[in-house]
Amino acid sequence: MYRPPRLTLLTNRDRIAVNMTTRNGLLLAGCIAGNLAFSTISPSAWAQDSASYQPLAAQQYRTAIEDIEAREGAYGGGLTQSLMSLGQVLQKQGDHENAVDAFKRAMHINRINEGLYNLGQVPILEELIESEIAQENWEDANDKHQYLFWLHRRNFGDTDYRLLPVIEKLSNWHLNIYTLNLSEGLHQHLVSAHALFRLAVNIIDNSYGQNDLRLVKSLRGLTATNYYLRQFRAAESMKLTHTSARGGSTPTAQERAKLDQYTINSYASGKRAMTRIVNVLDSNPEVTPSAAAKAKVGLGDWYLLFDKWKSAQETYQEAYNELVASEADPRIIKSLFGRPVALPDMPLLVTEIKETTKDTPYVLVTFDVTSYGRAKNVNILKSFPEDQMRLRSRVRRSLKAAKFRPRFENGEAVLTEALRHRYLFPEDRKTQKEKLEKERKAQALAARH
């Protein structure tokens, strides 16, 4: 699959990694944005080895398509595979506009020959989504994700376990579209992701039982959406205007009421999901004790995010004691409790790794993290550019609101002093585009003179 060079959008062929940075004993999780991560499955008959893509391959496929059209007509069944292959070659060459045309025609012919609801169009649809994403056609990519889900529901119904892969794909799409702030109606993506994760949990419960390990991933998804629902509604309520807190369209009165209900239930819903993760892992003998203890640390994090320090402290201590009792690898204990960890620490939320240069703006800061997980004694050491007071203020505000899992010694939360961290502020895609457009206009103006 094609990997967009600037967007860092991860496909199934990429290794997904959380952007976490260690600085002088402080583990900081980047929470600026998320990567798009979803799986695609193509039949082996259509799989293309990267070495087979040659400059003349596209023309060769076009010639083959013309031959098939001469023999079978404009809708010949043999055209589908050749058009699919042509689209893949064009993807590899970065020609996504023409790749989309090829994939769309392949789908059209497939539906004519195999029927509107046949699942043979799924691999073509997934390739089409890849090229829409590469062109940053977010709404078109979203429509095709929705059609992919509808197609599976049309074939399998609403409760079939075979829906699970496409539910996972679509729920991750909605959640990461929200974290990347790429679409109109961000609240709708968040609500959709929440509903899909909940649907996946119900299907797994009914198909495999209430202690099946497949539940863990969907329950983590529910936890993430509950956190973001609370954050979205809280941020929106602070706005003095009627615009969405994160851009996009404004929720309608009905949507706002639904968001309010989700907000009211977000803490309890997230707690139930985290508690179920712990119980599922505890009930499966093949799961290591350290995995269950790590899940319990996540439950402690949830308590801390919602200012329930006593419950967080008790849960952290239980997890710490269980790890020690099970003689867990000391490196695991150190990674969880050996240094402050910025929250939320959710593996599902993959952060975007942006390119940095020597000219990337930054703020160098030191601060303490108390035993209650709050930043104190914030001291700005340096910033670049030096006159960027806005960035200095942004770091101060962020640290004032931030929550950390505190460092533990012998099962007790302790103060960690003089942590030092450099906050980087790479330009986002919108700023990069605006600069490129400004430079292009300047060059065009200079050429005229």
C-alpha positions as CSV (number, residue, x, y, z in Angstrom):
1,M,0.0,0.0,0.0
2,Y,1.1,3.6,-0.5
3,R,2.3,5.5,2.5
4,P,1.6,9.2,2.3
5,P,4.9,11.0,2.8
6,R,3.8,13.9,4.9
7,L,0.7,12.8,6.7
8,T,2.3,9.8,8.5
9,L,-1.0,7.9,8.2
10,L,-0.4,4.4,9.2
11,T,-1.8,1.5,7.2
12,N,-1.9,-2.2,8.0
13,R,1.5,-2.6,6.6
14,D,3.1,-0.1,8.9
15,R,4.2,-0.8,12.4
16,I,2.1,1.2,14.8
17,A,4.1,2.9,17.6
18,V,3.1,5.3,20.3
19,N,5.1,8.5,20.3
20,M,6.4,8.5,23.8
21,T,9.5,10.4,24.9
22,T,11.7,9.8,27.9
23,R,13.5,12.8,29.4
24,N,15.4,12.6,32.7
25,G,13.1,10.0,34.2
26,L,9.9,11.5,32.9
27,L,7.7,9.5,30.5
28,L,5.6,11.9,28.4
29,A,2.9,10.6,26.1
30,G,2.3,12.8,23.1
31,C,-1.4,13.7,22.9
32,I,-1.5,16.3,20.1
33,A,-3.0,14.0,17.5
34,G,-3.5,10.4,16.5
35,N,-2.5,8.3,13.5
36,L,-5.0,6.6,11.3
37,A,-4.6,2.9,11.8
38,F,-6.8,0.3,10.1
39,S,-6.4,-3.1,8.6
40,T,-7.0,-4.1,5.0
41,I,-7.2,-7.6,3.6
42,S,-6.6,-8.4,-0.1
43,P,-7.0,-11.8,-1.8
44,S,-3.7,-13.4,-2.5
45,A,-4.6,-13.6,-6.2
46,W,-4.4,-9.8,-6.2
47,A,-1.4,-9.4,-4.0
48,Q,1.4,-7.6,-5.8
49,D,5.1,-7.9,-4.9
50,S,6.8,-4.5,-4.7
51,A,9.5,-5.6,-7.1
52,S,7.0,-6.2,-9.9
53,Y,6.1,-2.5,-10.2
54,Q,7.9,-1.2,-13.2
55,P,7.5,2.2,-15.0
56,L,5.8,0.4,-17.9
57,A,3.5,-1.7,-15.8
58,A,0.6,0.9,-15.9
59,Q,0.7,1.0,-19.7
60,Q,0.8,-2.8,-19.8
61,Y,-2.3,-3.1,-17.7
62,R,-4.1,-0.5,-19.9
63,T,-3.2,-2.5,-22.9
64,A,-4.6,-5.7,-21.2
65,I,-7.8,-3.8,-20.3
66,E,-8.2,-2.7,-23.9
67,D,-7.8,-6.3,-25.1
68,I,-10.4,-7.6,-22.6
69,E,-12.8,-4.8,-23.6
70,A,-12.4,-5.9,-27.3
71,R,-13.2,-9.5,-26.4
72,E,-15.8,-9.1,-23.6
73,G,-17.2,-5.6,-23.9
74,A,-17.1,-2.6,-21.6
75,Y,-18.4,-4.6,-18.6
76,G,-16.6,-7.9,-19.1
77,G,-15.9,-9.8,-15.9
78,G,-12.2,-10.1,-16.7
79,L,-11.8,-6.3,-16.4
80,T,-12.2,-6.2,-12.6
81,Q,-8.9,-7.8,-11.7
82,S,-6.9,-5.8,-14.4
83,L,-8.4,-2.5,-13.2
84,M,-7.6,-3.4,-9.7
85,S,-4.0,-4.2,-10.6
86,L,-3.8,-0.9,-12.6
87,G,-5.0,1.0,-9.6
88,Q,-2.4,-0.6,-7.4
89,V,0.4,0.3,-9.8
90,L,-0.8,3.9,-9.9
91,Q,-0.9,3.9,-6.1
92,K,2.7,2.8,-6.0
93,Q,3.6,5.6,-8.4
94,G,1.8,8.1,-6.2
95,D,-0.9,8.8,-8.9
96,H,-3.8,8.5,-6.6
97,E,-6.3,10.6,-8.7
98,N,-6.1,8.1,-11.6
99,A,-5.9,5.2,-9.1
100,V,-9.2,6.2,-7.7
101,D,-10.7,6.2,-11.2
102,A,-9.4,2.7,-11.8
103,F,-10.7,1.4,-8.5
104,K,-14.1,3.0,-9.0
105,R,-14.5,1.4,-12.4
106,A,-13.4,-1.9,-11.0
107,M,-16.1,-1.7,-8.3
108,H,-18.7,-0.7,-10.9
109,I,-18.0,-3.6,-13.1
110,N,-17.7,-6.0,-10.2
111,R,-21.2,-4.9,-9.0
112,I,-22.7,-5.4,-12.4
113,N,-21.3,-8.9,-12.8
114,E,-21.5,-10.1,-9.2
115,G,-24.4,-8.1,-7.7
116,L,-24.7,-5.0,-5.6
117,Y,-24.1,-6.7,-2.3
118,N,-21.3,-9.1,-3.1
119,L,-18.3,-9.1,-0.8
120,G,-15.9,-9.4,-3.7
121,Q,-15.9,-5.6,-3.9
122,V,-14.4,-5.3,-0.4
123,P,-10.7,-5.5,-1.4
124,I,-11.3,-2.9,-4.2
125,L,-13.1,-0.6,-1.7
126,E,-10.2,-0.9,0.8
127,E,-7.7,0.1,-1.9
128,L,-10.0,3.0,-2.8
129,I,-10.0,4.2,0.8
130,E,-6.2,4.2,0.8
131,S,-6.0,6.5,-2.2
132,E,-8.7,8.8,-0.8
133,I,-6.7,9.2,2.4
134,A,-3.5,9.8,0.4
135,Q,-5.3,12.7,-1.3
136,E,-6.7,13.9,2.1
137,N,-10.2,13.4,0.8
138,W,-11.4,12.8,4.3
139,E,-15.1,13.0,3.7
140,D,-14.9,10.6,0.7
141,A,-12.8,8.2,2.7
142,N,-15.4,8.4,5.5
143,D,-18.2,7.7,3.1
144,K,-16.4,4.6,1.8
145,H,-15.7,3.4,5.3
146,Q,-19.4,3.7,6.0
147,Y,-20.3,1.8,2.8
148,L,-17.8,-0.9,3.8
149,F,-19.6,-1.3,7.1
150,W,-23.0,-1.2,5.5
151,L,-22.0,-3.9,3.0
152,H,-21.0,-6.3,5.7
153,R,-24.1,-5.6,7.7
154,R,-26.2,-6.3,4.6
155,N,-24.5,-9.7,4.2
156,F,-24.2,-10.7,7.8
157,G,-26.9,-8.8,9.8
158,D,-26.3,-6.8,13.0
159,T,-25.1,-9.4,15.5
160,D,-22.8,-11.8,13.5
161,Y,-19.2,-12.3,14.7
162,R,-18.0,-11.8,11.1
163,L,-18.8,-8.1,11.5
164,L,-16.0,-7.7,14.1
165,P,-13.1,-7.0,11.8
166,V,-15.0,-4.2,9.9
167,I,-16.3,-2.8,13.2
168,E,-12.8,-2.6,14.5
169,K,-11.7,-0.9,11.3
170,L,-14.5,1.7,11.3
171,S,-14.4,2.4,15.0
172,N,-10.7,3.1,14.8
173,W,-11.3,5.3,11.8
174,H,-13.8,7.5,13.6
175,L,-11.7,7.7,16.7
176,N,-8.5,8.7,14.9
177,I,-10.4,11.1,12.6
178,Y,-11.4,12.8,15.8
179,T,-7.9,12.9,17.3
180,L,-6.5,14.2,14.1
181,N,-9.2,16.9,13.8
182,L,-9.6,16.2,10.1
183,S,-13.3,16.3,9.5
184,E,-16.5,18.2,9.9
185,G,-18.8,17.2,12.7
186,L,-16.1,15.8,15.0
187,H,-18.7,15.0,17.7
188,Q,-20.4,12.7,15.3
189,H,-17.2,10.7,14.7
190,L,-16.7,10.4,18.5
191,V,-20.3,9.2,19.1
192,S,-20.0,6.8,16.2
193,A,-16.8,5.3,17.5
194,H,-18.3,4.8,21.0
195,A,-21.4,3.1,19.5
196,L,-19.2,0.8,17.4
197,F,-16.9,-0.3,20.2
198,R,-20.0,-1.0,22.3
199,L,-21.5,-3.1,19.5
200,A,-18.3,-5.1,19.2
201,V,-18.4,-5.8,23.0
202,N,-22.0,-7.1,22.7
203,I,-21.2,-9.3,19.7
204,I,-18.2,-10.8,21.5
205,D,-20.2,-11.4,24.6
206,N,-22.9,-13.2,22.7
207,S,-20.6,-15.1,20.4
208,Y,-17.7,-16.1,22.5
209,G,-18.6,-15.4,26.2
210,Q,-18.1,-12.6,28.6
211,N,-14.5,-13.5,29.5
212,D,-13.1,-13.8,26.0
213,L,-9.8,-12.1,25.4
214,R,-11.1,-10.5,22.2
215,L,-13.1,-8.2,24.5
216,V,-10.0,-6.3,25.7
217,K,-9.4,-4.3,22.5
218,S,-13.0,-3.1,22.2
219,L,-13.2,-2.3,25.9
220,R,-10.1,-0.2,25.6
221,G,-11.8,1.6,22.7
222,L,-14.8,2.3,24.9
223,T,-12.5,3.7,27.6
224,A,-10.8,6.0,25.0
225,T,-14.1,7.3,23.6
226,N,-15.5,7.9,27.1
227,Y,-12.4,10.0,28.0
228,Y,-12.7,12.0,24.8
229,L,-16.4,12.5,25.2
230,R,-15.8,14.1,28.6
231,Q,-13.0,16.2,27.2
232,F,-14.9,17.3,24.2
233,R,-18.0,18.4,26.1
234,A,-15.9,20.1,28.8
235,A,-14.0,22.1,26.2
236,E,-17.1,23.0,24.3
237,S,-18.9,24.2,27.4
238,M,-16.1,26.8,28.0
239,K,-16.6,28.3,24.5
240,L,-18.4,31.6,24.5
241,T,-19.4,31.2,20.8
242,H,-21.7,28.5,19.3
243,T,-18.9,27.0,17.2
244,S,-17.6,23.5,18.0
245,A,-14.8,23.3,20.5
246,R,-12.6,21.5,18.0
247,G,-13.8,22.9,14.7
248,G,-16.2,21.4,12.3
249,S,-20.0,21.7,12.4
250,T,-21.9,22.6,15.6
251,P,-23.9,19.9,17.3
252,T,-27.6,20.2,16.9
253,A,-29.8,20.4,20.0
254,Q,-30.6,16.7,19.7
255,E,-26.9,15.8,19.3
256,R,-26.0,18.1,22.2
257,A,-28.5,16.3,24.5
258,K,-27.0,13.0,23.4
259,L,-23.5,14.3,24.1
260,D,-24.7,15.5,27.6
261,Q,-25.9,12.1,28.4
262,Y,-22.6,10.5,27.3
263,T,-20.8,13.1,29.4
264,I,-22.8,12.2,32.5
265,N,-22.1,8.5,32.0
266,S,-18.5,8.8,30.8
267,Y,-16.8,8.2,34.1
268,A,-19.0,5.2,35.1
269,S,-18.9,3.8,31.6
270,G,-15.1,4.0,31.4
271,K,-14.7,2.5,34.8
272,R,-16.9,-0.4,33.9
273,A,-14.8,-1.0,30.7
274,M,-11.5,-0.8,32.6
275,T,-12.8,-3.1,35.4
276,R,-14.0,-5.6,32.8
277,I,-10.5,-5.6,31.2
278,V,-9.0,-6.5,34.5
279,N,-11.6,-9.3,35.1
280,V,-11.2,-10.7,31.7
281,L,-7.4,-10.9,32.0
282,D,-7.7,-12.3,35.5
283,S,-10.0,-15.1,34.4
284,N,-7.8,-16.4,31.6
285,P,-5.0,-18.6,32.9
286,E,-2.9,-18.2,29.8
287,V,-2.5,-14.4,30.6
288,T,0.5,-13.5,32.7
289,P,-0.1,-12.0,36.1
290,S,1.8,-8.9,35.0
291,A,-0.7,-8.3,32.1
292,A,-3.6,-8.2,34.6
293,A,-1.6,-6.0,36.9
294,K,-0.9,-3.6,34.1
295,A,-4.6,-3.4,33.3
296,K,-5.2,-2.6,37.0
297,V,-2.7,0.3,36.6
298,G,-4.9,1.5,33.8
299,L,-7.9,1.4,36.1
300,G,-5.9,3.5,38.6
301,D,-5.1,6.0,35.8
302,W,-8.8,6.3,35.1
303,Y,-9.6,7.1,38.7
304,L,-6.8,9.7,38.7
305,L,-8.0,11.4,35.5
306,F,-11.4,12.0,37.2
307,D,-9.7,13.3,40.4
308,K,-10.5,10.2,42.5
309,W,-7.0,10.1,44.1
310,K,-7.9,7.7,47.0
311,S,-9.3,5.1,44.6
312,A,-6.3,5.6,42.3
313,Q,-3.8,5.2,45.2
314,E,-5.4,2.0,46.4
315,T,-5.6,0.5,42.9
316,Y,-1.9,1.5,42.1
317,Q,-0.8,-0.2,45.3
318,E,-2.8,-3.4,44.6
319,A,-1.2,-3.5,41.1
320,Y,2.3,-2.8,42.5
321,N,1.9,-5.6,45.2
322,E,0.6,-8.1,42.6
323,L,3.6,-7.4,40.4
324,V,6.0,-7.9,43.2
325,A,4.3,-11.0,44.5
326,S,4.3,-12.6,41.0
327,E,8.0,-11.8,40.7
328,A,7.4,-9.8,37.5
329,D,10.3,-8.6,35.5
330,P,11.7,-5.5,37.4
331,R,11.8,-3.7,34.1
332,I,8.0,-3.9,33.9
333,I,7.6,-2.5,37.4
334,K,10.1,0.3,36.6
335,S,8.2,1.2,33.4
336,L,4.9,1.5,35.3
337,F,6.1,3.1,38.5
338,G,9.7,4.1,38.2
339,R,8.9,7.6,36.8
340,P,5.9,9.9,36.4
341,V,3.8,9.0,33.4
342,A,1.7,11.7,31.6
343,L,-2.0,10.7,31.4
344,P,-4.0,9.5,29.5
345,D,-1.6,6.5,28.9
346,M,-3.8,4.6,26.4
347,P,-2.1,2.3,23.9
348,L,-5.1,2.6,21.5
349,L,-4.5,6.3,21.1
350,V,-1.5,6.4,18.6
351,T,0.0,9.8,18.4
352,E,1.2,11.4,15.2
353,I,5.0,11.6,14.8
354,K,5.7,14.9,13.2
355,E,9.0,15.8,11.5
356,T,11.2,18.2,13.4
357,T,14.2,20.3,12.4
358,K,16.7,22.5,14.1
359,D,14.3,25.4,13.5
360,T,11.3,23.6,15.2
361,P,9.9,25.8,18.0
362,Y,10.4,24.4,21.5
363,V,10.1,25.2,25.1
364,L,12.6,23.8,27.7
365,V,11.0,23.4,31.1
366,T,11.6,21.9,34.5
367,F,8.9,20.9,37.0
368,D,8.1,18.6,39.9
369,V,5.4,15.9,40.0
370,T,3.8,15.5,43.4
371,S,2.7,12.3,44.9
372,Y,-0.8,13.3,43.8
373,G,0.2,13.4,40.2
374,R,0.2,17.2,39.7
375,A,2.9,19.4,38.2
376,K,4.3,22.0,40.5
377,N,7.2,24.5,40.5
378,V,7.1,25.0,36.7
379,N,10.2,26.8,35.5
380,I,10.7,27.8,31.8
381,L,14.4,27.6,31.1
382,K,14.5,28.5,27.5
383,S,12.3,28.8,24.4
384,F,12.9,29.1,20.7
385,P,12.2,31.5,19.2
386,E,12.9,33.5,22.4
387,D,10.0,35.9,21.7
388,Q,7.4,33.1,21.5
389,M,5.6,34.0,24.7
390,R,2.5,32.2,23.4
391,L,4.3,28.9,23.5
392,R,5.6,29.5,27.0
393,S,2.0,30.3,28.2
394,R,0.7,27.2,26.4
395,V,3.2,24.9,28.2
396,R,2.4,26.5,31.6
397,R,-1.4,26.0,31.0
398,S,-0.9,22.5,29.8
399,L,1.2,21.5,32.8
400,K,-1.3,23.2,35.2
401,A,-4.1,21.0,33.8
402,A,-1.9,17.9,33.3
403,K,-2.2,14.7,35.4
404,F,0.6,12.2,35.9
405,R,0.8,8.7,37.3
406,P,3.3,9.5,40.1
407,R,6.5,7.7,40.8
408,F,6.3,4.9,43.3
409,E,8.8,3.6,45.9
410,N,8.0,0.5,47.8
411,G,4.3,0.7,46.8
412,E,4.0,4.4,47.9
413,A,3.5,7.4,45.6
414,V,6.4,9.9,46.1
415,L,7.4,13.4,45.0
416,T,9.6,13.6,41.9
417,E,11.7,16.8,41.6
418,A,13.3,18.8,38.9
419,L,12.1,16.9,35.9
420,R,13.4,18.4,32.7
421,H,11.6,18.2,29.3
422,R,11.8,19.9,25.9
423,Y,8.3,20.4,24.4
424,L,8.5,20.5,20.6
425,F,5.9,22.3,18.4
426,P,6.2,21.0,14.9
427,E,4.0,22.7,12.3
428,D,0.8,21.0,11.5
429,R,-0.3,20.2,8.0
430,K,-2.5,23.3,7.7
431,T,0.3,25.6,8.6
432,Q,2.7,23.8,6.2
433,K,0.2,24.2,3.3
434,E,-0.4,27.9,4.1
435,K,3.4,28.5,4.0
436,L,3.8,26.6,0.8
437,E,1.0,28.5,-0.8
438,K,2.4,31.8,0.4
439,E,5.8,30.9,-1.0
440,R,4.3,29.9,-4.4
441,K,2.4,33.2,-4.6
442,A,5.6,35.1,-3.8
443,Q,7.6,33.2,-6.4
444,A,4.9,33.9,-9.0
445,L,4.8,37.6,-8.2
446,A,8.7,37.8,-8.4
447,A,8.6,36.0,-11.8
448,R,6.2,38.6,-13.2
449,H,8.6,41.4,-12.1
